[in-house]
Amino acid sequence: MAQFRWNVSVEPWKLFWKGDGDQKVIPGISENALRKMASISPEASAKLERIIIPMMKVQPSSLGYPGERSQSNYYLGDDKITKEEIEAISSMMQANGIAPENTRLLKHTVEGVLEQESFDVFEIIQASADTDPEPHCLGELKIGAERQSKLFLRHGDHSDEMTKICLELGEALKHATGDTQRTAISQLIESFRTGDYKAFRDAQKTWVRDKAPRVEYCMGFLFGYRDPHGTRAEWQAVAGITHSQETGKLSQVIEKSTEIMRTLPWAVPTENNGKGPFEPSELDVPNFSVIHASVSSTVWEATNITVDGDGKRIGVKSIVYESQSYTGCAPIIRFIGTTIHEIIGHGTGKLLTETSPGKFNFDHLHPPVSPVTGESIRTWYKPGETWNSVFGKLAMTVEECRAFLTANYLADDKDILDMFGYNQTSTPTANDLIYNSYLQIGVEGLRALRSFNYEDQVWGGDHDRVSSHHGFAVLSVCVYFN
C-alpha cells in the first residue's frame, strides 16, 4: 500500500512514475477494485475519476520528449513540441538572459482563415509567486523554413506554491542568525517571488559562505534529471540539523580535502598548492547537515543473490560467502562512497570561464595543459554560458559521471577509509571494503539496466546511465579474471 500511494497521485496533472528509472507504474489491480477502494468517500471517488484513464493506460510508458510512448510535464499543450523547437527556444532564452531551470514550455496553434495565416505560439512559463496579467512577447521565433512562430514569457507558474514558500521563508528570515543568512534567505525570496534565476544563483553563492549553521537548508529548482532536454529542473528541498558525532566524520574529509585532491589524476604538483589548474583554490561545500541528509537519503536497496540448488556444493559455498560478505559491506560502501561522491566529486572542479568580455578566471594567455590531450586547452566557457547550456541533455550525466568516477577512483584509499573507522583490525576490514567496492560498481551497473528503454534507446535517469557504463566496464574485468 505504501508503494502504491508513493507512485499514484490524486492530482490530474501529476504523472504516474517510479522515482528510479522514470518508468510508468500501472497499479496491478483492476479499475473496479480501484473504484471500490475510492468509494469510502465521494471526494475520493471524484478525484479517482479524474485520473483513472491516464493512470491505467499502458502508453505513454516513460518520461521523455512528448510522443506516443513518452511524455513530459515540462512541455505542455495538445500540440507536441519538437526537439528543434526546444533548441530554437533555448537559444532565444539565452539571448534574453532567461535561465531554463524554473521554466516549462507551452505550445499551441493560432488558426488563420488561410493555412499560411496560421502560426504557432510558444509560451515560456516561469515559476514565480508574481503573476502576469498578460504574457510578454519576446519576438518572432525562427525555426528552419517552417511557418512563423511567436515566443512569449509568462510569470506565475506554480504561483500558489511559490507564494506559500515565500511566506514561510519570510518567517524563517526572522530567526536568521547573521547577515549572511539574512542575505541568502532574502535572495531566495526574491528569486521565488519574481522568477529571476540570477537571484537564485546569487543566493547559492551567499549560502555556501554561511559556515556551520546549526540548522541547514537547500531548496530550489535544482536538477534537470527528468527533463528529456536536460535543462529544466524539478523542485527539491532538504533541511537538516547538525549531529555532531555523525558530521565529525565528514569534517575529516573536508579537513583533508586538499591532500585528497592532490591524489586525483589531473592534479599538478607545482600549481595551486598541488591541486592543479582545474581545481578551485578552496573547496566550497554546504554545511555537513545537508551533506549528511543527502548521503543518508540515498536509500540502499539490498540486492538478493539467489543460489541455484543444483549448483556444485563448493560453488554454492563460495557464492553464499561472497553474498554475505557483500551484503554486509554494501551499506558502508554506499555511505562512504556517496560522501566522497558529494563532497569531493561534486565539490571539486573549476569551470574555466571568460566571466565577462575580456575577463577570465584563469590565465588565458598561458592556458593550462589538458591531462587528456597533453596540449594547452583551446576552449572554455564564454560569457553567459553555463554547464547546462553547453552540455544540454548530457549536462547532468557528465556531472554525475565525474562524481561517480572520483568516488570510484578513491575507493581503495585506506586513509579515507580510516577516517570512517575502517582499517585492517576493524570489522569489516579496509581490504573487505575495497574488494566489495568493485563488486558494488558491477552490481549497480546491472541494477541500472532496469531504467533503460530499449525501444527509444534512452536511459530513465542520469545516475543509472552512468552506473551502467562504468559498471559494465568493471563487471567485465571481474568476469574476465574469474
Secondary structure as the mmCIF struct_conf table of DSSP 4:
data_model
#
loop_
_struct_conf.conf_type_id
_struct_conf.id
_struct_conf.beg_label_comp_id
_struct_conf.beg_label_asym_id
_struct_conf.beg_label_seq_id
_struct_conf.end_label_comp_id
_struct_conf.end_label_asym_id
_struct_conf.end_label_seq_id
HELX_RH_AL_P HELX_RH_AL_P1 ALA A 2 ASN A 7
BEND BEND1 VAL A 10 GLU A 11
TURN_TY1_P TURN_TY1_P1 PRO A 12 TRP A 13
BEND BEND2 LYS A 14 LYS A 14
STRN STRN1 TRP A 17 TRP A 17
TURN_TY1_P TURN_TY1_P2 GLY A 19 GLY A 21
STRN STRN2 GLN A 23 LYS A 24
BEND BEND3 GLY A 28 ILE A 29
HELX_RH_AL_P HELX_RH_AL_P2 GLU A 31 ALA A 38
TURN_TY1_P TURN_TY1_P3 SER A 39 ILE A 40
HELX_RH_AL_P HELX_RH_AL_P3 PRO A 42 MET A 56
BEND BEND4 PRO A 60 PRO A 60
STRN STRN3 SER A 62 LEU A 63
BEND BEND5 GLY A 64 ARG A 69
STRN STRN4 SER A 70 GLN A 71
TURN_TY1_P TURN_TY1_P4 ASN A 73 TYR A 74
STRN STRN5 TYR A 75 LEU A 76
BEND BEND6 GLY A 77 ASP A 79
HELX_LH_PP_P HELX_LH_PP_P1 LYS A 80 ILE A 81
HELX_RH_AL_P HELX_RH_AL_P4 LYS A 83 ALA A 95
TURN_TY1_P TURN_TY1_P5 ASN A 96 GLY A 97
BEND BEND7 PRO A 100 PRO A 100
TURN_TY1_P TURN_TY1_P6 GLU A 101 ASN A 102
STRN STRN6 THR A 103 VAL A 110
BEND BEND8 VAL A 113 LEU A 114
HELX_RH_3T_P HELX_RH_3T_P1 GLU A 115 GLU A 117
STRN STRN7 PHE A 119 ALA A 127
BEND BEND9 ALA A 129 ASP A 130
BEND BEND10 PRO A 133 GLU A 134
HELX_LH_PP_P HELX_LH_PP_P2 PRO A 135 PRO A 135
STRN STRN8 HIS A 136 LEU A 141
TURN_TY1_P TURN_TY1_P7 GLY A 144 ALA A 145
BEND BEND11 GLU A 146 GLU A 146
STRN STRN9 SER A 149 ASP A 157
TURN_TY1_P TURN_TY1_P8 HIS A 158 HIS A 158
HELX_RH_AL_P HELX_RH_AL_P5 SER A 159 LEU A 173
TURN_TY1_P TURN_TY1_P9 LYS A 174 HIS A 175
BEND BEND12 GLY A 178 GLY A 178
HELX_RH_AL_P HELX_RH_AL_P6 ASP A 179 THR A 194
HELX_RH_AL_P HELX_RH_AL_P7 TYR A 197 TRP A 207
TURN_TY1_P TURN_TY1_P10 VAL A 208 ARG A 209
BEND BEND13 ASP A 210 ASP A 210
BEND BEND14 ALA A 212 ALA A 212
BEND BEND15 ARG A 214 ARG A 214
STRN STRN10 VAL A 215 PHE A 223
TURN_TY1_P TURN_TY1_P11 TYR A 225 ARG A 226
TURN_TY1_P TURN_TY1_P12 PRO A 228 HIS A 229
BEND BEND16 GLY A 230 GLY A 230
STRN STRN11 GLU A 234 ILE A 241
HELX_RH_AL_P HELX_RH_AL_P8 SER A 244 GLU A 255
TURN_TY1_P TURN_TY1_P13 LYS A 256 LYS A 256
HELX_RH_AL_P HELX_RH_AL_P9 SER A 257 ARG A 262
TURN_TY1_P TURN_TY1_P14 THR A 263 THR A 263
BEND BEND17 LEU A 264 LEU A 264
TURN_TY1_P TURN_TY1_P15 PRO A 265 TRP A 266
TURN_TY1_P TURN_TY1_P16 PRO A 269 THR A 270
BEND BEND18 GLU A 271 GLU A 271
HELX_RH_3T_P HELX_RH_3T_P2 ASN A 272 GLY A 274
TURN_TY1_P TURN_TY1_P17 LYS A 275 LYS A 275
TURN_TY1_P TURN_TY1_P18 PRO A 277 PHE A 278
BEND BEND19 GLU A 279 GLU A 279
BEND BEND20 SER A 281 GLU A 282
HELX_RH_AL_P HELX_RH_AL_P10 PHE A 288 SER A 297
BEND BEND21 THR A 298 THR A 298
HELX_LH_PP_P HELX_LH_PP_P3 ALA A 302 ASN A 304
TURN_TY1_P TURN_TY1_P19 GLY A 309 ASP A 310
BEND BEND22 GLY A 311 GLY A 311
HELX_RH_AL_P HELX_RH_AL_P11 ARG A 313 ILE A 340
HELX_RH_PI_P HELX_RH_PI_P1 HIS A 341 GLY A 345
TURN_TY1_P TURN_TY1_P20 HIS A 346 GLY A 347
STRN STRN12 THR A 353 THR A 353
STRN STRN13 GLU A 354 SER A 356
TURN_TY1_P TURN_TY1_P21 PRO A 357 GLY A 358
STRN STRN14 LYS A 359 PHE A 360
BEND BEND23 ASN A 361 PHE A 362
TURN_TY1_P TURN_TY1_P22 HIS A 364 LEU A 365
BEND BEND24 HIS A 366 HIS A 366
HELX_LH_PP_P HELX_LH_PP_P4 PRO A 367 PRO A 368
STRN STRN15 VAL A 369 VAL A 369
HELX_LH_PP_P HELX_LH_PP_P5 SER A 370 SER A 370
TURN_TY1_P TURN_TY1_P23 PRO A 371 THR A 373
BEND BEND25 GLY A 374 GLU A 375
STRN STRN16 SER A 376 SER A 376
STRN STRN17 TYR A 381 TYR A 381
HELX_LH_PP_P HELX_LH_PP_P6 LYS A 382 LYS A 382
TURN_TY1_P TURN_TY1_P24 PRO A 383 GLY A 384
HELX_RH_AL_P HELX_RH_AL_P12 TRP A 387 PHE A 391
HELX_RH_3T_P HELX_RH_3T_P3 GLY A 392 LEU A 394
HELX_RH_AL_P HELX_RH_AL_P13 ALA A 395 TYR A 409
TURN_TY1_P TURN_TY1_P25 LEU A 410 ASP A 412
HELX_RH_AL_P HELX_RH_AL_P14 LYS A 414 MET A 419
TURN_TY1_P TURN_TY1_P26 PHE A 420 GLY A 421
BEND BEND26 ASN A 423 ASN A 423
TURN_TY1_P TURN_TY1_P27 GLN A 424 THR A 425
BEND BEND27 SER A 426 PRO A 428
HELX_RH_AL_P HELX_RH_AL_P15 ALA A 430 ALA A 448
HELX_RH_3T_P HELX_RH_3T_P4 LEU A 449 SER A 451
STRN STRN18 PHE A 452 ASN A 453
TURN_TY1_P TURN_TY1_P28 TYR A 454 GLN A 457
STRN STRN19 VAL A 458 TRP A 459
BEND BEND28 GLY A 460 GLY A 460
HELX_RH_AL_P HELX_RH_AL_P16 ASP A 462 PHE A 481
#
